[in-house]
Amino acid sequence: MVSRTVEKPLASWMGEDLIEGEIKKTLTIILKSGGCRWNRCRMCGYRFERYHTMDKSELTQRMIAQIRWIEEHYRSDDYDVMKIFTSGSFFDPDEVPLEAREELGRLSRGKIAIAESRAEYISQTAITSFLDQIDCGDHEFPLYVAMGLETTDDRIREKCIDKGMTFADFIRAAKEAGEAGVGVKSYLMMKPLFLTEKEAIADMKTSIREAAPYSDLISMNLCTVQKRTDVEYYWKRGAYRPPYLWSALDVLLSTDEKVSCDPVGGGFARGPHNCGECDRDIKNAINLYSLSFDRSLLRAVYDTECDCKEEWEYILGNEMPWCMPLTR
């Protein structure tokens, strides 16, 4: 047997999310798994966090040991929602063996579960078997299937992200989820490689509008520079800059959809940032907005005077497509 003291998740933390109109306590877990079978997305560092050359039996034991670690370190009464991430896809049976999935079902019974997966592994059979384990009849959607759509533009998803799926694939999976009686959470990515700031803003506005009819929850992720990724390769050579926080505000203020956003790494060079002076206030405002969808919180910081706002506006007007960014 694998020692529980050795195996633990890649990361886990408590937080809050606005779901079903209420702020709920959330436990996020990132499990080390058999690894993403696609394994090519340009911005993803988690694809390197995987078990190698391991048979299904040992993989199952190691993943169950991680789940038991979660059970030992977090009280079930302390959270209402479990957000489950792996190196790739929760519903891929080769990456997450059925026995490990069932163990998570037992742990999250009666709660809301949000499980991330690539679209090709979304089927009514896989969804229903997990839903039946966790559903106690207490929630409209006990389960949300989360998918990294990133953008509704197939050209951008292929060339800038190398995601290996199409918008049509996402729509098919979303319909499968709906027919199985579960919700759909869509992750969109702000400013993947090779887009100018202006192109990234336009892409997000379009993607939110086009993804909304197929989504119960939408989250906009601001691209960060993770280690050993294509994004890091270009960033180190001055050929990529993470998005301005001004751009995130612009997008969130432009839509009537309820789009959450957690500016991970906000204010740091590898994360979404402005000049360093206004970053903290904007990051905090975005986080508070995601728990209330009160746009006045965003408007208050958007109207703040800061020299870097003029820089951002200059970038929008002068940065050329498919070239080196004008700022770091």
C-alpha positions as CSV (number, residue, x, y, z in Angstrom):
1,M,0.0,0.0,0.0
2,V,1.0,3.6,-0.6
3,S,1.7,5.6,2.5
4,R,-0.9,8.4,3.1
5,T,1.9,10.5,4.6
6,V,3.8,10.4,1.2
7,E,1.0,11.1,-1.2
8,K,-0.9,14.4,-1.1
9,P,-2.5,16.7,-3.7
10,L,-0.4,19.1,-5.8
11,A,-2.4,21.8,-4.1
12,S,-5.5,22.4,-2.0
13,W,-7.0,25.5,-0.4
14,M,-10.2,27.0,1.0
15,G,-12.0,29.9,-0.7
16,E,-15.4,31.4,-1.6
17,D,-17.4,31.3,-4.8
18,L,-20.8,32.8,-5.8
19,I,-22.9,29.8,-6.8
20,E,-26.7,29.5,-6.9
21,G,-26.9,33.1,-5.9
22,E,-25.1,32.5,-2.6
23,I,-21.5,32.9,-1.4
24,K,-20.4,29.4,-0.6
25,K,-17.3,28.0,1.1
26,T,-15.2,26.2,-1.5
27,L,-12.5,23.6,-1.2
28,T,-10.3,23.5,-4.3
29,I,-8.1,20.4,-4.9
30,I,-5.6,19.7,-7.6
31,L,-4.8,16.0,-7.8
32,K,-1.7,14.5,-9.3
33,S,-2.9,11.9,-11.9
34,G,-1.9,9.8,-14.8
35,G,-1.6,13.0,-16.8
36,C,-3.4,14.8,-19.6
37,R,-3.5,12.7,-22.8
38,W,-3.4,15.8,-25.0
39,N,-0.5,17.3,-23.1
40,R,0.2,20.1,-25.6
41,C,-1.5,23.3,-24.4
42,R,1.0,26.2,-24.7
43,M,0.1,27.8,-21.3
44,C,-0.4,24.8,-19.1
45,G,2.3,23.9,-16.5
46,Y,0.1,21.2,-14.8
47,R,0.7,18.8,-17.7
48,F,4.2,18.2,-16.2
49,E,2.7,17.3,-12.8
50,R,1.9,13.6,-13.5
51,Y,2.8,10.1,-12.5
52,H,5.0,8.4,-15.1
53,T,5.2,4.7,-16.2
54,M,2.7,3.4,-13.7
55,D,0.2,0.6,-14.0
56,K,-3.5,1.3,-13.3
57,S,-3.5,-0.4,-9.9
58,E,-0.7,1.7,-8.5
59,L,-2.1,4.9,-10.0
60,T,-5.4,4.1,-8.3
61,Q,-3.7,3.6,-5.0
62,R,-1.8,6.8,-5.2
63,M,-4.8,8.9,-6.2
64,I,-6.9,7.4,-3.4
65,A,-4.1,8.2,-1.0
66,Q,-4.3,11.9,-2.0
67,I,-8.1,11.8,-1.5
68,R,-7.7,10.3,1.9
69,W,-5.2,13.1,2.7
70,I,-7.8,15.6,1.8
71,E,-10.3,13.9,4.1
72,E,-7.9,13.9,7.0
73,H,-6.9,17.6,6.6
74,Y,-10.3,19.3,5.8
75,R,-13.5,19.0,7.8
76,S,-16.5,18.2,5.6
77,D,-18.6,20.7,7.5
78,D,-16.3,23.5,6.6
79,Y,-17.1,23.6,2.8
80,D,-20.1,23.5,0.6
81,V,-18.4,23.1,-2.8
82,M,-15.5,20.9,-4.0
83,K,-13.7,22.1,-7.1
84,I,-11.7,19.2,-8.6
85,F,-8.8,19.6,-10.9
86,T,-6.3,17.1,-12.2
87,S,-3.3,17.2,-14.6
88,G,-5.9,17.1,-17.5
89,S,-9.4,15.5,-17.4
90,F,-11.3,14.2,-14.4
91,F,-13.6,12.1,-16.6
92,D,-10.8,10.5,-18.6
93,P,-10.7,6.9,-17.1
94,D,-7.1,6.4,-18.0
95,E,-6.0,9.6,-16.2
96,V,-8.4,9.2,-13.2
97,P,-9.3,5.5,-12.6
98,L,-12.9,4.8,-11.8
99,E,-12.1,3.7,-8.2
100,A,-10.5,7.1,-7.5
101,R,-13.5,8.9,-9.0
102,E,-15.8,6.9,-6.9
103,E,-13.8,7.8,-3.8
104,L,-14.2,11.5,-4.6
105,G,-17.9,10.9,-5.1
106,R,-18.2,9.5,-1.6
107,L,-16.3,12.5,-0.2
108,S,-18.4,15.1,-2.0
109,R,-21.8,13.5,-1.5
110,G,-24.4,16.1,-0.6
111,K,-22.2,19.0,-1.8
112,I,-21.8,20.8,-5.1
113,A,-18.9,19.4,-7.2
114,I,-17.2,21.2,-10.0
115,A,-15.0,18.8,-12.0
116,E,-12.8,19.9,-14.9
117,S,-12.5,17.8,-18.0
118,R,-11.7,18.1,-21.7
119,A,-14.7,17.9,-23.9
120,E,-13.9,14.6,-25.5
121,Y,-14.4,12.8,-22.2
122,I,-17.8,14.2,-21.5
123,S,-20.5,11.6,-21.9
124,Q,-23.8,11.0,-20.2
125,T,-22.6,7.7,-18.9
126,A,-19.6,9.1,-17.2
127,I,-21.4,12.1,-15.8
128,T,-24.4,10.2,-14.5
129,S,-22.4,7.6,-12.6
130,F,-20.6,10.4,-10.7
131,L,-23.8,12.5,-10.3
132,D,-25.7,9.5,-8.8
133,Q,-23.0,9.3,-6.1
134,I,-23.1,12.9,-5.0
135,D,-26.7,14.0,-5.5
136,C,-28.9,14.1,-2.3
137,G,-31.5,16.4,-3.9
138,D,-30.3,19.5,-2.1
139,H,-29.1,21.5,-5.2
140,E,-30.4,22.5,-8.6
141,F,-27.0,21.4,-10.0
142,P,-25.1,19.1,-7.7
143,L,-22.5,18.8,-10.4
144,Y,-21.0,21.3,-12.8
145,V,-18.8,20.0,-15.6
146,A,-16.0,22.5,-16.2
147,M,-14.3,22.8,-19.5
148,G,-11.4,24.9,-20.7
149,L,-13.0,26.4,-23.8
150,E,-10.5,29.3,-23.6
151,T,-12.0,31.1,-26.7
152,T,-14.9,30.6,-29.1
153,D,-12.5,31.4,-32.0
154,D,-11.2,28.1,-33.4
155,R,-8.2,29.7,-35.2
156,I,-7.0,31.3,-31.9
157,R,-7.5,28.1,-30.0
158,E,-5.5,26.1,-32.5
159,K,-2.7,28.5,-33.3
160,C,-2.3,30.4,-30.0
161,I,-3.2,27.6,-27.5
162,D,-3.0,24.3,-29.3
163,K,-6.0,23.0,-27.4
164,G,-6.9,20.2,-29.8
165,M,-10.6,20.9,-29.8
166,T,-13.2,23.1,-31.5
167,F,-16.1,25.2,-30.4
168,A,-18.4,22.6,-31.9
169,D,-16.8,20.0,-29.6
170,F,-17.5,22.2,-26.6
171,I,-21.2,22.7,-27.7
172,R,-21.6,18.9,-28.1
173,A,-20.2,18.3,-24.6
174,A,-22.3,21.1,-23.1
175,K,-25.4,19.5,-24.6
176,E,-24.4,16.1,-23.2
177,A,-24.0,17.6,-19.8
178,G,-27.4,19.4,-20.0
179,E,-29.2,16.2,-21.0
180,A,-27.5,14.5,-18.0
181,G,-29.0,17.1,-15.7
182,V,-25.7,18.9,-14.7
183,G,-24.5,22.4,-15.1
184,V,-21.7,23.6,-17.3
185,K,-18.9,25.9,-16.2
186,S,-16.8,27.5,-19.0
187,Y,-13.3,28.7,-18.6
188,L,-12.2,31.4,-21.0
189,M,-8.5,32.6,-21.3
190,M,-7.6,36.2,-21.6
191,K,-4.6,36.9,-23.9
192,P,-3.1,33.6,-25.0
193,L,0.2,33.7,-27.0
194,F,0.5,35.8,-30.2
195,L,-2.4,38.2,-29.5
196,T,-2.0,41.9,-29.0
197,E,-3.7,43.5,-26.0
198,K,-6.5,44.9,-28.3
199,E,-7.0,41.5,-30.0
200,A,-7.2,39.8,-26.6
201,I,-9.9,42.2,-25.3
202,A,-12.0,41.8,-28.5
203,D,-11.6,38.0,-28.4
204,M,-12.8,37.8,-24.8
205,K,-15.8,40.0,-25.4
206,T,-16.9,37.9,-28.4
207,S,-16.2,34.6,-26.5
208,I,-18.3,35.6,-23.5
209,R,-21.2,36.4,-25.7
210,E,-20.9,33.3,-27.8
211,A,-20.2,30.9,-24.9
212,A,-23.0,32.2,-22.7
213,P,-25.9,30.2,-24.3
214,Y,-24.1,27.0,-23.4
215,S,-22.8,27.9,-20.0
216,D,-24.4,28.1,-16.5
217,L,-21.2,29.6,-15.0
218,I,-18.4,31.5,-16.9
219,S,-14.9,32.2,-15.5
220,M,-12.4,34.4,-17.2
221,N,-8.8,33.3,-16.5
222,L,-6.1,35.9,-17.0
223,C,-3.1,34.1,-18.6
224,T,-0.1,33.7,-16.4
225,V,3.5,32.6,-17.2
226,Q,3.9,29.1,-15.8
227,K,7.3,27.3,-15.8
228,R,8.4,25.1,-18.7
229,T,5.6,26.2,-21.0
230,D,5.6,27.8,-24.5
231,V,4.3,31.0,-22.9
232,E,7.4,31.1,-20.6
233,Y,9.7,30.5,-23.6
234,Y,8.3,33.6,-25.4
235,W,8.0,35.7,-22.2
236,K,11.7,35.2,-21.4
237,R,12.6,36.5,-24.8
238,G,10.4,39.6,-24.5
239,A,7.9,38.3,-26.9
240,Y,4.9,37.9,-24.5
241,R,3.4,40.1,-21.9
242,P,0.5,38.9,-19.6
243,P,-2.6,41.0,-19.9
244,Y,-3.0,44.4,-18.2
245,L,-5.5,44.4,-15.3
246,W,-7.1,47.4,-17.2
247,S,-8.0,45.0,-19.9
248,A,-9.7,42.6,-17.5
249,L,-11.8,45.6,-16.2
250,D,-12.6,46.6,-19.7
251,V,-14.0,43.2,-20.5
252,L,-15.9,42.7,-17.3
253,L,-17.5,46.1,-17.6
254,S,-18.6,45.5,-21.2
255,T,-20.8,42.5,-20.7
256,D,-24.1,41.9,-19.0
257,E,-23.2,38.3,-18.4
258,K,-22.1,37.3,-14.9
259,V,-18.4,36.4,-15.4
260,S,-16.2,35.6,-12.5
261,C,-12.5,36.3,-12.5
262,D,-9.6,35.5,-10.1
263,P,-6.5,37.4,-11.1
264,V,-4.0,34.7,-10.1
265,G,-0.5,36.2,-9.9
266,G,-2.0,39.7,-10.2
267,G,0.6,42.5,-9.8
268,F,3.6,40.2,-10.6
269,A,5.6,40.0,-13.8
270,R,4.5,36.5,-14.5
271,G,0.8,37.4,-13.9
272,P,-1.7,40.0,-15.1
273,H,-0.3,43.4,-14.1
274,N,-0.3,47.1,-14.6
275,C,2.4,49.3,-13.2
276,G,2.6,48.0,-9.6
277,E,1.0,51.0,-8.0
278,C,-2.7,50.3,-8.9
279,D,-2.5,46.5,-9.2
280,R,-3.6,45.6,-5.7
281,D,-6.7,47.7,-5.6
282,I,-7.8,46.5,-9.0
283,K,-7.1,42.8,-8.1
284,N,-9.1,43.2,-4.9
285,A,-12.0,44.9,-6.7
286,I,-12.2,42.1,-9.2
287,N,-12.2,39.4,-6.5
288,L,-15.0,41.2,-4.6
289,Y,-16.9,41.7,-7.8
290,S,-16.8,37.9,-8.4
291,L,-18.6,37.4,-5.1
292,S,-21.4,39.9,-5.9
293,F,-21.4,40.9,-9.6
294,D,-21.7,44.5,-8.4
295,R,-20.2,46.4,-11.3
296,S,-19.9,49.6,-9.3
297,L,-16.9,47.9,-7.6
298,L,-15.2,47.7,-11.0
299,R,-16.2,51.1,-12.2
300,A,-14.7,52.7,-9.1
301,V,-11.2,51.3,-9.8
302,Y,-11.5,51.7,-13.6
303,D,-12.1,55.5,-13.1
304,T,-9.0,55.7,-10.9
305,E,-6.3,58.0,-12.2
306,C,-2.9,56.3,-12.8
307,D,-0.2,57.0,-15.3
308,C,-0.2,53.4,-16.5
309,K,-3.7,53.8,-17.8
310,E,-2.4,56.1,-20.5
311,E,0.3,53.6,-21.3
312,W,-2.4,50.9,-21.6
313,E,-4.5,53.1,-23.9
314,Y,-1.4,53.8,-26.0
315,I,-0.7,50.0,-26.3
316,L,-4.3,49.4,-27.5
317,G,-3.8,52.0,-30.3
318,N,-0.2,51.2,-31.4
319,E,0.7,47.5,-30.7
320,M,0.9,45.7,-34.0
321,P,-0.5,42.1,-34.5
322,W,2.0,39.2,-34.4
323,C,4.9,41.2,-33.2
324,M,7.0,41.9,-30.0
325,P,4.9,43.6,-27.2
326,L,5.8,47.2,-26.5
327,T,6.1,46.8,-22.7
328,R,7.1,44.2,-20.2
